[in-house]
Amino acid sequence: MPDCQERTALTPGELLTPAERLRLILVLGVLIALGPLTVDMYLPALPAIRDDLMTTEAAVQLTLTGTLAGLGLGQLLVGPLSDAVGRRRPLLVGVAVHVVASVGCALAPDLVALGGMRVLQGLGAAAAAVVAMAVVRDLFVGMAAAKILSRLMLVMGAAPVLAPTLGGLVLALVSWRGVFVVLAILGVAITVVAAMLLPETLAPEDRRRGGPLGTLRDCGRLLGDRPYVGLILVAGLAMSSLFGYVSGSSFVFQQVYGLDEQQYAIVFGLGAVGLIIATQCNVRLLRRFAPAQVMTGALVAGTAAGVVLLLLAATGVGGLPGLLVPLWLVLAACGLALPNAPALALSRHGEAAGTAAALLGAVQFGVAALTAPLVGVLGAGATGMAVVIAGGMAAATAVALLVVRPWQIEASVTPAGPVAH
């Protein structure tokens, strides 16, 4: 009898064999990669697009804004839909929309058409991101979910770094339109992989009923859960530190410290490697500490490193090496905090995992998307970038301590799943 009771406490994901779990992680990793590749792969082609379509640099950059807008809106649409009809259908339809939009981008005769297709691309890519997160919550909770998300962070950290490089390789062989052909082929491949290897993880009896009013009720209940709101804000603010680094580092390292493109790529890549290593260390830390403990410790350490970064950037003490050490420590702290905050947030609301994942993604995207223009407003110097990075970590820490109150939330997540709220 004790064995039976122990088995009933296991989540569906814990019943998977090691081979099945590895296959699941690989499939979800492919889904997670679609968004970053869609956003970043065409970045090296922006000058060519500007010249070919005879427009301005600012106008071309609006196509990037359109993609990000599609990603944010798409998450809010797909999440509740996946709670109502299951995970597979919204995923397959969304990726199909991405494929069609990618072909449309490749054939776009002008910037208006390209911008419209980029919005659709973002909508399609959002389906892959939301469903991947919802599937994790369908199968895992708490510490197990944090471990899976740590593995997926490997992809989330590597994809944005590799995407421009891949785009550059494509541009060496074909025109900018070929980048979108490659994205279309990638979308087809993801559709095939998901159709063959990703099972439906939301049983019919667990699907949400009630249509739009039911979705609004779910959103109201989620937004009324103080720790959940705090956790998604923590995830967004920590991501804003990463966006501050990504958006400001090119100007700082090349214009302020005089690195060339190759040297900048090495420095940027080393930071990404540090982030990825930290996400994988998270799995080991979770063997000894609870997810909330790891998250809180990482945020406090990241805030301290951010303050040192700001002081060194403002004074110029230590030069570039002095800047890089605290910067990489902040990135490592993000690598530890980011898997645990979403895992804890999603573990609280398994009954509406799609909607919970959608709000999480939309808030992460919305908070972090404000970072790039803020870095620009503060100037191209190291101090402006450091202000955003340190400010994001400090705000995330404050929200964690004052709103989430991590010492209170661990008891609300049991090994078998979240308790009712």
N, C-alpha and C positions, 0 to 999 in steps of 0.2 A: 504493500500500500504506500509506504513512503516514496518508493520509486515512481509510482504513478502520480503522486502529488507533485513530485519534483518535475516530472515531464510536463504536466499541465501548466507549470509556471514558465515554461520556456516560450519564447517568442518564435514565430515562424522562421525567422532568419537563423535562429540558433539551432534549428533542426536540419539545416542544410549541411551537406557534407563539405569538407574542405574544397573539393573540386567544384562543387556547385557554387560555393561562396566566391571562389576566385573568378568563375565565369560571370557571376552577377556583377562583381566589382569592375571587371573589364567592360561589360556592356554599359554599365552606368557611367564609367569613365569616358566612353565614346560619346555618350549623350551629353555629358557635362562639357566636353571639348567643343561641341558645335557652336555654342555662343561666342566664346573667345576667338575662335577661328573666323567666325562670320564678322566680328567687329574689327579684328586687327589684321587679317591676312591681306587686305587691300591697301593698308596704309602706305606701303612703299609706292603704290601706283597713283597716289593723289596728284603729284605734279603732272604725270602723263594724262590723267583724266582732265585736269584743268586745261592743258594745252589742246587736247583732242576735241573737247566739247566747247572750247573757246569761252571760258568763263573765268571767274576769279578764285583765288585760293580760299577766301572766306565762304564763297558759295559752295565749293566742293566739300568743305568741312561740314556743311549742313547735312550732307548725306550720312556722315557719321552720327550726328545728332539724331537723325531720323531712325537709324538702326537702334540706337540706345532707347529712343522713345518706344519703338516697337517691342523691344525686350521688356521694358517695364510694363506696358499695357498688356502684352501677351500673357505675362505671368498672372495678372489679375483676372484675365478671362479664362485661361486654361485651368488654373487651380481649382476653382469651384466646379467647373465642368467635369474634371477628372474625378471629383468626389461623387458626382451624380451618375456618371456612365461608366466608370472604371478608368484605368490608366492607359490601356493600350490604344484605344480608338483616338482619344485626343492627341496622343503622341504621334501616331502614324499620320493622322491628318495634318498635324502641325508641321511635321518634317516634310510632307508632300508639298505644303504651301511654301516651305523654304526652298525646295527644289525648283518649283515653278518660278518663284521670285528670283532665284539665282540665274535662271535662264533669261528672265526678263532683264536683269541687270546687264547680262552679257550682250543683249540686243538693244539696249536703251539708246534711242537716237539723240537724246538731249538730257540735260541735267535734271529737269523736272521728272522725266520718266525714271531716271536712275534713282532719284530721291524717293519716289513712291515705291519702287521695287525694294529699296533698302529697308523701308518701314515694314513691308511684308516679310522680308528676310528676318528681321528682328522678331516679328510675331511668331514665325515658325520656329525659330531657335528657342524662343521662350518655352515652347511646349516641351522640348527636350529637357531643359533645365528644371522646370517645375515637376515634371513626372519623375525625373531621377531622384529628386529630394523626397517626393511623396512615397516612392517605392522604398526608400531607405526607412521611412517612418512606418510603412506598412509592415515591414519585416523585423525591425530592430527598435529598441528604445534605450534611452540612457547611455550607459557606458559602451554598450555594443554599437549603438548608432554613432557615437563619437569616434570609435575606432574605424568604422566604415568611412565616415566623412573624412577622417585623416588620410585614408588611402585615396579618396577622390580629390582631396586638396593637392595631391601630387600632380594630378592632371590640371586642376584649376590654376596651379602655380606655373606649370610648364607651358601650357597652351598659349597664354598671352605673350610669352617670351619667344616661343618658336614660330608663332603665326607670321610676324613680319618677315622672318628669315625665309619661311616657306614661300611667302608672297614674292620675295626678291628672287628666289630660284625660278619661280614660274615666269616672272617678268623677264628673266634672262633668255627665255625660250619663246615667249609669245607676248602679245600686247596685253594691256590691262584687262581687256575683256576675258582673256584666258583665266584670270584669277577667279572670276565668277563661274566659269565652266568647271573649274576644279571644285569649287564649293557645291555646285549642282551634283557632281559625281559623288562627292562626299555625302551629300544628303541621301542620294539613292542607296549608297552602301550602308548608311545608318538605318534606313528604312528596312533593308533586307535583314540586317543583324537583329534589329529590335523585333521584327516579325517572327524570326526563327528562334531567337534565344531568350527573349524577355517574356516571362509568363504574366498573366493577369494577377496582380497581387491584392486587388480589392474585391472581395467576394460580393455577389449581388445583395446579400442580406445586410452588408455593411455600408452600402451606398446611401448617399444623402438624398432625401426627398424634400419636396417643397418648392422647387423652382427658385426664381430670383428672390422671393421673400425669405426662403430658407437660407439662401446664401447670405442675405443681409443679416439674418439672425445669427448665423455662424460668425460673420465678421464682427458683429456687435459683441458676441460672447468672447471672441478672441481679444478684441481691443479692450474688453473689460477685465482681462486677466493681467494684473499688474506685472508679475514676473515675466510673462510671455512678451508683453510690450517692451519691457526693459531689455530682454534678451535680444530681440530683433534690432533694437536700437544699438545695443552693444556691437552686434554683428555689422551693422551699417557704419558705425563710427570707426570700428577697427578697419573696415574696408576702406574708409575714407583716408586713413593714413597710407594705405597702399596706393590709392589713387593719387595722393599728394606726391608720393615718390615717383610713380610712373609718369605723371604729367609734368613734373618739374625737373626730373633728373637730367634729361637731355640738355636743357638749357644750362643747368648748373655745372654739370661735368664738362661740357664742351665749351661754353662761352666764358664761364668763370674760372675753371681750372685748366682749360686748354687741352682737353683730351680730344684726340681725333675720333672718327667714327668707329674704328676697330677697337681702340682702347675703351671707348664708352660701352661698346657691346660687351666687352669682357667684364667690366665693372658691374654693369647692369645684370649680366648673367650670373655673376657671383652672388649678388644679392638675392636673385631668384633661387639659386641653389641653397642658400641659407634658409630661405623660407620653406623650401620643400623638405630639407632635412629636419627642420623643426616639426613639421606636420607628421613626419614619420616617427620622430622621438615621442610625439604625443601618445602614440599607441603603447609604448613602453611605460610612460608615466601613468597611464590609466590602469596599469596593473597594480599600482600602489596607491593612487590618489583618485578621488572622485572627480568627475568632469568639472563641477563648479569650482573645486579647489585649483585645478590646473588653469582654468580660465582666469580666475581671480589673480592667482600668482603671476600669470603671464601679463595681465593688464597692468598690474602694479610695477613689474619689472620694466615693461615697455614704456610706461609713463616716465620712470626714472631715466631710462636711456634717452627718451625724447627730450627731457629737460637738458641733459648733457649735450645732446645734439644741437639744441637751440643756442645754448651758451657758446659752444665752439663755433657754430656758424656765424653768430653775431660778432664774436671777437676775432675770428680768423686764427685762433690758436690751434696749432697742430696741422694746419693745412689740410690737404685732401685726406691723408691717412687718419687724421684726427676726426674728420667728418664721417669717414666710412665706418669706423668701429661702432659708434653708437647707432648709426643708421642701420647697420646689419643686425644689431641687437634688437632694434625696434621691429624689423622685418621678421626675425625669429619669434618675437613675442606675438606678432600677428599670426604666425604659423601655428602657434599653440592655442591662441584664443579662438580663432575662426572656426575650427571644427567643433569645438565644445559648445559655443553659444547657440548655433543652429540646432545641434543635437538636443540640448536641454529644452529649447523652445518647442521643437516638434514633438518631443516626448510628452508634452503636457496636453496635446490635443490630437490623439490618434484618430478620434471619431471624425475629424475634418482635416485630415493631413494635407490634402490638396490645397484647400483654402489657406491653411496655416503656412504651407510652403510658399504659396503665392504672395501672401503678405510679407513674409520674410524676405523673399527675393525682391519684391517691389521696394520695400524700405531700404534694404541693402543698396539697391541700385539708386534709389532716389537720394539718399544721404550722401553716398559716395560720388554721385554724378555732380554734386554741387562743388566738389573739391577742385576740379580742373580750372574752372573760371576763377575760383578764389586764389589759387596759386598765381594765376595771371595777374589778378588785381594787386597782389602783394609784391609783384615784380619777379624778374628772372633770377635774382640772387639767391644764394644759399639760405639766407635768413627767412625769406618768404616760404620756401619749401619746408624748412624746419618748423616754422610756426604752424603750418597745416598738419604736419606729421605729429608733432608733439601735442597739438591741440586735439586732434582726433583721438589719440591714446588717452589723454587726460579726461576728455569727455566720456569716453567709453568706460574708464575706470570709475568715474563719478556715478554714471548711470548704474553700473554693476553694484556698487556699494549702497547707493541710496534708493534705487528702484528695485533691482532684482533681489538684493539681499541674499547672496548665495548661500549663506549659512542656514537659510530657511527652506530652500527649494529642493535639496536632495531628498528630503523625506517624502516629497510629493511624487517621486518617480520610483516605482518599485521594479524589481527584475521582470515582473510579468507585464508591466505596462503602467500607464499613468492612472492615478486615481481620479475619480470624478471631481470636477471643479464647478 
